[in-house]
Amino acid sequence: MKAKIKYHDGASRIERHGAMWDMAASETVTLRKGEVRIIPLGVSVKLPSGFMGVLVPRSSTCLKHGIMMANSVGIIENDYSGDGDVWGFVAYAIRDTVIEQGTRIAQFMPVRYAEDIEFEEVDSMGCADRGGYGSTGVSAGSGAR
């Protein structure tokens, strides 16, 4: 299976590690604590039909570089694939920091999605209620439900 990729100025080559491809900042970005900025990753990608990109921070990104992904996870739709559709990492700075060009901050995985789902409106789901958020207990082994 093939996907198209265009590397823009300053972009590092993506590198596969296990199920994920590492991605790096394509320019040096300075952030102040509390600032939110999009850090360009320097690539435009056209994934195969039926796939989307799921972009997440690398496990070391927050501790090493002082940034978190502001939207928790980035979903990159298949049709976001034009020459100017450059992937980016929406960063929230937890401290003053400088992300140098070439610093690996993100990883992505192509994920196949269901294309043909038809929703049927019903009066009842026909399943037992599980409870609200956090209803399965506070700690492991507590027996709380």
RAHU-V88014 format. One record per pair of residues at least 4 apart in sequence whose ideal C-beta (glycine too) atoms are under 7 Angstrom apart, sorted by the first residue. I is the first residue (numbers start at 0). J is the second residue. D is the distance in whole Angstrom. If there is no record, write none. Layout:
BEGIN
[[I & J & D] [I & J & D]]
END
This chain:
BEGIN
[[0 & 47 & 5] [2 & 44 & 6] [2 & 45 & 6] [2 & 46 & 5] [2 & 47 & 6] [3 & 44 & 7] [3 & 45 & 4] [4 & 42 & 6] [4 & 44 & 5] [5 & 42 & 7] [5 & 43 & 4] [5 & 82 & 6] [6 & 10 & 4] [6 & 41 & 6] [6 & 42 & 6] [7 & 25 & 6] [7 & 41 & 5] [7 & 42 & 7] [7 & 85 & 6] [9 & 25 & 4] [9 & 26 & 5] [9 & 41 & 5] [9 & 100 & 6] [10 & 25 & 5] [10 & 41 & 3] [10 & 42 & 6] [11 & 23 & 4] [11 & 101 & 5] [13 & 20 & 5] [13 & 21 & 7] [13 & 22 & 6] [13 & 42 & 7] [14 & 20 & 7] [14 & 21 & 5] [15 & 20 & 5] [16 & 21 & 6] [18 & 108 & 6] [19 & 106 & 4] [19 & 107 & 7] [19 & 108 & 5] [20 & 106 & 6] [20 & 107 & 5] [21 & 57 & 7] [21 & 103 & 5] [21 & 106 & 5] [22 & 40 & 5] [22 & 103 & 7] [22 & 105 & 4] [22 & 106 & 6] [22 & 107 & 6] [23 & 40 & 7] [23 & 101 & 5] [23 & 102 & 6] [23 & 103 & 5] [23 & 104 & 7] [24 & 28 & 6] [24 & 38 & 5] [24 & 40 & 7] [24 & 98 & 5] [24 & 100 & 6] [24 & 101 & 7] [24 & 102 & 5] [24 & 104 & 6] [25 & 39 & 5] [25 & 40 & 6] [25 & 41 & 3] [25 & 100 & 6] [26 & 39 & 6] [26 & 100 & 5] [27 & 97 & 7] [27 & 98 & 7] [27 & 99 & 5] [27 & 100 & 5] [28 & 36 & 6] [28 & 38 & 5] [28 & 98 & 5] [29 & 97 & 5] [30 & 34 & 5] [30 & 36 & 6] [30 & 66 & 7] [30 & 90 & 6] [30 & 92 & 4] [30 & 96 & 5] [31 & 92 & 6] [31 & 95 & 5] [32 & 92 & 6] [32 & 93 & 7] [32 & 94 & 5] [32 & 95 & 5] [33 & 92 & 7] [34 & 92 & 5] [35 & 69 & 5] [35 & 89 & 7] [35 & 90 & 7] [35 & 91 & 5] [36 & 90 & 6] [37 & 87 & 4] [37 & 88 & 7] [37 & 89 & 6] [38 & 87 & 6] [38 & 88 & 4] [38 & 90 & 5] [38 & 98 & 6] [38 & 104 & 7] [39 & 85 & 6] [39 & 87 & 5] [40 & 86 & 4] [40 & 87 & 6] [40 & 88 & 6] [40 & 105 & 6] [41 & 85 & 7] [42 & 85 & 7] [42 & 86 & 5] [43 & 80 & 7] [43 & 81 & 7] [43 & 82 & 6] [43 & 84 & 5] [43 & 85 & 6] [44 & 52 & 7] [44 & 80 & 7] [44 & 86 & 7] [45 & 80 & 4] [46 & 50 & 4] [46 & 51 & 7] [46 & 52 & 6] [46 & 77 & 6] [46 & 109 & 5] [48 & 77 & 7] [49 & 111 & 6] [49 & 112 & 7] [49 & 114 & 6] [50 & 77 & 6] [50 & 109 & 5] [50 & 110 & 7] [50 & 111 & 6] [51 & 74 & 6] [51 & 75 & 6] [51 & 76 & 6] [51 & 77 & 6] [51 & 110 & 6] [51 & 112 & 6] [52 & 75 & 4] [52 & 107 & 5] [52 & 109 & 6] [53 & 72 & 6] [53 & 74 & 6] [53 & 107 & 6] [53 & 108 & 5] [53 & 110 & 5] [54 & 72 & 7] [54 & 73 & 3] [54 & 75 & 6] [54 & 86 & 7] [54 & 105 & 6] [54 & 107 & 5] [55 & 68 & 7] [55 & 72 & 5] [55 & 105 & 7] [55 & 106 & 6] [56 & 60 & 4] [56 & 61 & 7] [56 & 67 & 7] [56 & 68 & 5] [56 & 104 & 7] [56 & 105 & 6] [57 & 103 & 6] [57 & 104 & 6] [57 & 105 & 6] [57 & 106 & 5] [59 & 63 & 5] [60 & 64 & 5] [60 & 66 & 6] [60 & 104 & 5] [61 & 66 & 7] [61 & 67 & 5] [64 & 96 & 6] [64 & 98 & 6] [64 & 102 & 7] [64 & 104 & 6] [65 & 92 & 6] [65 & 93 & 5] [65 & 94 & 4] [65 & 96 & 4] [66 & 90 & 4] [66 & 91 & 7] [66 & 92 & 6] [66 & 93 & 7] [66 & 96 & 6] [66 & 98 & 7] [66 & 104 & 7] [67 & 91 & 5] [67 & 93 & 6] [68 & 72 & 7] [68 & 73 & 7] [68 & 88 & 6] [68 & 89 & 6] [68 & 90 & 7] [69 & 89 & 4] [69 & 90 & 7] [69 & 91 & 4] [70 & 89 & 5] [73 & 89 & 7] [75 & 79 & 5] [75 & 86 & 6] [79 & 84 & 5] [80 & 84 & 6] [88 & 104 & 6] [88 & 105 & 5] [92 & 96 & 6] [98 & 102 & 5] [98 & 104 & 6] [129 & 134 & 7] [130 & 134 & 3] [135 & 144 & 6] [136 & 141 & 5] [136 & 143 & 4] [136 & 144 & 6] [137 & 141 & 6] [137 & 143 & 6]]
END
